[in-house]
Amino acid sequence: MGSLRAFLDGIGFFFQGLRWVARHPRWWFFGLLPALVSLVVYVIALIVLGNEAGDLAAFLTPFADGWSPGLRDTARLLLGLLIFGAGLALAVLTFTALTLAIGEPFYEKLSEKVEESYGEAPSGYDEPLWRSIPRSIRDSLVTLGYVLLFTIPLFALGFVPVVGQTVVPVLGAAVSGFFLTVELTALGLERRGVRRKERFALLRANRATSLGFGVLIFVIFLVPLLSVVAMPAAVAGAAIMVRLRLAPAPGHPHGRTVPPGAAPRAQGGQ
């Protein structure tokens, strides 16, 4: 029951972020701009992948040339769909990383404003952009490497009957959701001086909450337009989750900065 409650808490943090940006529409629109740029890039890439998936499936299955036309075409159609599905899942994951990289100044400011509505935002670990952006990109590439370590075996398991259509999608959503949480909470945790290795350890220690938050966002991000609209809410929700659940307090590696459920203070005009 504790894990289920923590999972639901993770889902709740996204809706808290959604409520925050709904109350601050100026910051919502501010956060839409980088997501729109990323969306254009990914829509073009997915259109190209969709057009080429059939040819790629044929290239990967030369052994099927001697099969009966019906069996060969069916197998290649399924493989083409699987390739496109894998590309879509990878796009969902890298969408967040690319959008955060493009919109680093935007989302850093949005995340900071969210924290200020709960109290003073940490400011002791500020870095100039010329250092923070390259490090953010490097961390995202490392995270992507971890994602591929999981998704490549899952892609192979997708060919297994029954398992590939039931267990694999669930595991894929869990893996993708966890790493989306890694990306989205980076802003709030880096603001506190928590670097990549410590972030991973902290999120593993709060695995159920991290999964609840990330899996919901993964599902939402599967719809292109929703991914743009939801991105500012995801950033805001991650800032709230860091503030209320994840952020280490001084001398307490897994402490909280404020009591859980503390209400944000009013921010007139913001």
Contacts in CASP RR format, 6 or more apart in sequence:
PFRMAT RR
TARGET T0000
AUTHOR 0000-0000-0000
METHOD contacts of the structure
MODEL  1
MGSLRAFLDGIGFFFQGLRWVARHPRWWFFGLLPALVSLVVYVIALIVLG
NEAGDLAAFLTPFADGWSPGLRDTARLLLGLLIFGAGLALAVLTFTALTL
AIGEPFYEKLSEKVEESYGEAPSGYDEPLWRSIPRSIRDSLVTLGYVLLF
TIPLFALGFVPVVGQTVVPVLGAAVSGFFLTVELTALGLERRGVRRKERF
ALLRANRATSLGFGVLIFVIFLVPLLSVVAMPAAVAGAAIMVRLRLAPAP
GHPHGRTVPPGAAPRAQGGQ
2 208 0 8 1.000
3 208 0 8 1.000
4 208 0 8 1.000
6 206 0 8 1.000
6 208 0 8 1.000
6 209 0 8 1.000
7 208 0 8 1.000
7 209 0 8 1.000
7 211 0 8 1.000
7 212 0 8 1.000
8 212 0 8 1.000
9 209 0 8 1.000
9 212 0 8 1.000
9 245 0 8 1.000
10 208 0 8 1.000
10 209 0 8 1.000
10 210 0 8 1.000
10 211 0 8 1.000
10 212 0 8 1.000
10 213 0 8 1.000
10 214 0 8 1.000
10 216 0 8 1.000
10 241 0 8 1.000
11 212 0 8 1.000
11 213 0 8 1.000
11 216 0 8 1.000
12 213 0 8 1.000
13 209 0 8 1.000
13 213 0 8 1.000
13 237 0 8 1.000
13 238 0 8 1.000
13 240 0 8 1.000
13 241 0 8 1.000
13 244 0 8 1.000
13 245 0 8 1.000
14 213 0 8 1.000
14 214 0 8 1.000
14 216 0 8 1.000
14 217 0 8 1.000
14 233 0 8 1.000
14 234 0 8 1.000
14 237 0 8 1.000
16 236 0 8 1.000
16 237 0 8 1.000
16 240 0 8 1.000
17 114 0 8 1.000
17 233 0 8 1.000
17 234 0 8 1.000
17 236 0 8 1.000
17 237 0 8 1.000
17 239 0 8 1.000
17 240 0 8 1.000
18 230 0 8 1.000
18 233 0 8 1.000
18 236 0 8 1.000
18 237 0 8 1.000
20 114 0 8 1.000
20 117 0 8 1.000
20 233 0 8 1.000
20 236 0 8 1.000
20 237 0 8 1.000
20 240 0 8 1.000
20 264 0 8 1.000
21 27 0 8 1.000
21 28 0 8 1.000
21 232 0 8 1.000
21 233 0 8 1.000
21 236 0 8 1.000
22 28 0 8 1.000
24 113 0 8 1.000
24 267 0 8 1.000
24 270 0 8 1.000
26 270 0 8 1.000
27 110 0 8 1.000
27 113 0 8 1.000
27 232 0 8 1.000
27 236 0 8 1.000
27 270 0 8 1.000
28 232 0 8 1.000
28 233 0 8 1.000
30 106 0 8 1.000
30 109 0 8 1.000
30 110 0 8 1.000
30 232 0 8 1.000
31 103 0 8 1.000
31 106 0 8 1.000
31 107 0 8 1.000
31 110 0 8 1.000
31 231 0 8 1.000
31 232 0 8 1.000
31 235 0 8 1.000
32 228 0 8 1.000
32 229 0 8 1.000
32 231 0 8 1.000
32 232 0 8 1.000
33 103 0 8 1.000
33 106 0 8 1.000
34 99 0 8 1.000
34 100 0 8 1.000
34 102 0 8 1.000
34 103 0 8 1.000
34 106 0 8 1.000
34 107 0 8 1.000
34 231 0 8 1.000
35 99 0 8 1.000
35 227 0 8 1.000
35 228 0 8 1.000
35 231 0 8 1.000
35 232 0 8 1.000
36 228 0 8 1.000
37 99 0 8 1.000
37 102 0 8 1.000
38 95 0 8 1.000
38 98 0 8 1.000
38 99 0 8 1.000
38 102 0 8 1.000
39 95 0 8 1.000
39 224 0 8 1.000
39 225 0 8 1.000
39 227 0 8 1.000
39 228 0 8 1.000
41 98 0 8 1.000
42 91 0 8 1.000
42 95 0 8 1.000
42 224 0 8 1.000
43 224 0 8 1.000
45 91 0 8 1.000
46 84 0 8 1.000
46 87 0 8 1.000
46 88 0 8 1.000
46 91 0 8 1.000
49 83 0 8 1.000
49 84 0 8 1.000
49 87 0 8 1.000
50 84 0 8 1.000
53 80 0 8 1.000
53 81 0 8 1.000
53 83 0 8 1.000
53 84 0 8 1.000
54 76 0 8 1.000
54 77 0 8 1.000
54 80 0 8 1.000
54 83 0 8 1.000
56 80 0 8 1.000
56 83 0 8 1.000
57 76 0 8 1.000
57 77 0 8 1.000
57 79 0 8 1.000
57 80 0 8 1.000
57 83 0 8 1.000
58 76 0 8 1.000
60 79 0 8 1.000
61 72 0 8 1.000
61 75 0 8 1.000
61 76 0 8 1.000
61 79 0 8 1.000
64 71 0 8 1.000
64 72 0 8 1.000
64 75 0 8 1.000
64 76 0 8 1.000
65 72 0 8 1.000
66 72 0 8 1.000
67 75 0 8 1.000
82 155 0 8 1.000
82 158 0 8 1.000
82 159 0 8 1.000
86 151 0 8 1.000
86 155 0 8 1.000
88 222 0 8 1.000
89 151 0 8 1.000
89 172 0 8 1.000
89 176 0 8 1.000
90 147 0 8 1.000
90 151 0 8 1.000
92 176 0 8 1.000
92 180 0 8 1.000
92 218 0 8 1.000
92 221 0 8 1.000
92 222 0 8 1.000
92 227 0 8 1.000
93 144 0 8 1.000
93 147 0 8 1.000
93 176 0 8 1.000
93 179 0 8 1.000
93 180 0 8 1.000
94 144 0 8 1.000
95 221 0 8 1.000
95 227 0 8 1.000
96 180 0 8 1.000
96 183 0 8 1.000
96 184 0 8 1.000
96 221 0 8 1.000
96 231 0 8 1.000
96 234 0 8 1.000
97 140 0 8 1.000
97 143 0 8 1.000
97 144 0 8 1.000
97 183 0 8 1.000
99 231 0 8 1.000
100 107 0 8 1.000
100 136 0 8 1.000
100 140 0 8 1.000
100 183 0 8 1.000
100 184 0 8 1.000
100 186 0 8 1.000
100 187 0 8 1.000
101 133 0 8 1.000
101 136 0 8 1.000
101 137 0 8 1.000
101 140 0 8 1.000
104 129 0 8 1.000
104 132 0 8 1.000
104 133 0 8 1.000
104 136 0 8 1.000
105 129 0 8 1.000
107 187 0 8 1.000
107 235 0 8 1.000
108 132 0 8 1.000
108 187 0 8 1.000
110 232 0 8 1.000
110 235 0 8 1.000
110 236 0 8 1.000
110 239 0 8 1.000
111 187 0 8 1.000
111 188 0 8 1.000
111 191 0 8 1.000
111 235 0 8 1.000
111 236 0 8 1.000
111 238 0 8 1.000
111 239 0 8 1.000
112 121 0 8 1.000
112 191 0 8 1.000
113 267 0 8 1.000
113 270 0 8 1.000
114 235 0 8 1.000
114 236 0 8 1.000
114 237 0 8 1.000
114 239 0 8 1.000
114 240 0 8 1.000
114 243 0 8 1.000
115 121 0 8 1.000
115 122 0 8 1.000
115 188 0 8 1.000
115 191 0 8 1.000
115 239 0 8 1.000
115 243 0 8 1.000
116 267 0 8 1.000
117 264 0 8 1.000
117 265 0 8 1.000
117 266 0 8 1.000
117 267 0 8 1.000
117 270 0 8 1.000
118 240 0 8 1.000
118 243 0 8 1.000
118 244 0 8 1.000
118 258 0 8 1.000
118 262 0 8 1.000
118 264 0 8 1.000
118 265 0 8 1.000
119 258 0 8 1.000
119 264 0 8 1.000
119 265 0 8 1.000
121 191 0 8 1.000
122 188 0 8 1.000
122 191 0 8 1.000
122 192 0 8 1.000
122 247 0 8 1.000
122 257 0 8 1.000
123 191 0 8 1.000
125 190 0 8 1.000
125 191 0 8 1.000
125 192 0 8 1.000
125 193 0 8 1.000
127 135 0 8 1.000
132 190 0 8 1.000
136 186 0 8 1.000
139 186 0 8 1.000
139 196 0 8 1.000
140 183 0 8 1.000
142 196 0 8 1.000
143 179 0 8 1.000
143 182 0 8 1.000
143 183 0 8 1.000
146 179 0 8 1.000
147 175 0 8 1.000
147 176 0 8 1.000
147 179 0 8 1.000
150 172 0 8 1.000
150 175 0 8 1.000
151 172 0 8 1.000
151 175 0 8 1.000
151 176 0 8 1.000
154 168 0 8 1.000
154 171 0 8 1.000
154 172 0 8 1.000
154 175 0 8 1.000
157 163 0 8 1.000
157 164 0 8 1.000
157 167 0 8 1.000
157 168 0 8 1.000
158 164 0 8 1.000
158 165 0 8 1.000
158 168 0 8 1.000
160 168 0 8 1.000
173 215 0 8 1.000
173 218 0 8 1.000
173 219 0 8 1.000
174 211 0 8 1.000
174 215 0 8 1.000
176 214 0 8 1.000
176 215 0 8 1.000
176 218 0 8 1.000
177 210 0 8 1.000
177 211 0 8 1.000
177 212 0 8 1.000
177 213 0 8 1.000
177 214 0 8 1.000
177 215 0 8 1.000
177 217 0 8 1.000
177 218 0 8 1.000
178 203 0 8 1.000
178 207 0 8 1.000
178 210 0 8 1.000
178 211 0 8 1.000
178 214 0 8 1.000
180 214 0 8 1.000
180 217 0 8 1.000
180 218 0 8 1.000
180 221 0 8 1.000
180 234 0 8 1.000
181 203 0 8 1.000
181 210 0 8 1.000
181 211 0 8 1.000
181 213 0 8 1.000
181 214 0 8 1.000
181 217 0 8 1.000
181 238 0 8 1.000
182 199 0 8 1.000
182 200 0 8 1.000
182 203 0 8 1.000
182 210 0 8 1.000
184 213 0 8 1.000
184 214 0 8 1.000
184 217 0 8 1.000
184 234 0 8 1.000
184 235 0 8 1.000
184 237 0 8 1.000
184 238 0 8 1.000
185 199 0 8 1.000
185 203 0 8 1.000
185 238 0 8 1.000
185 241 0 8 1.000
185 242 0 8 1.000
185 246 0 8 1.000
186 199 0 8 1.000
187 235 0 8 1.000
187 238 0 8 1.000
187 239 0 8 1.000
188 238 0 8 1.000
188 239 0 8 1.000
188 242 0 8 1.000
188 243 0 8 1.000
188 247 0 8 1.000
189 198 0 8 1.000
189 199 0 8 1.000
189 202 0 8 1.000
189 242 0 8 1.000
189 246 0 8 1.000
189 247 0 8 1.000
192 242 0 8 1.000
192 247 0 8 1.000
192 248 0 8 1.000
194 202 0 8 1.000
194 248 0 8 1.000
202 246 0 8 1.000
202 248 0 8 1.000
202 254 0 8 1.000
203 210 0 8 1.000
203 246 0 8 1.000
204 210 0 8 1.000
205 254 0 8 1.000
206 245 0 8 1.000
206 246 0 8 1.000
209 241 0 8 1.000
209 245 0 8 1.000
213 237 0 8 1.000
213 238 0 8 1.000
213 241 0 8 1.000
217 230 0 8 1.000
217 234 0 8 1.000
220 226 0 8 1.000
220 227 0 8 1.000
220 230 0 8 1.000
221 227 0 8 1.000
221 230 0 8 1.000
243 257 0 8 1.000
243 258 0 8 1.000
244 256 0 8 1.000
244 257 0 8 1.000
244 258 0 8 1.000
244 260 0 8 1.000
244 261 0 8 1.000
244 262 0 8 1.000
245 256 0 8 1.000
245 260 0 8 1.000
247 255 0 8 1.000
247 256 0 8 1.000
247 257 0 8 1.000
248 254 0 8 1.000
248 255 0 8 1.000
249 255 0 8 1.000
249 256 0 8 1.000
249 257 0 8 1.000
END
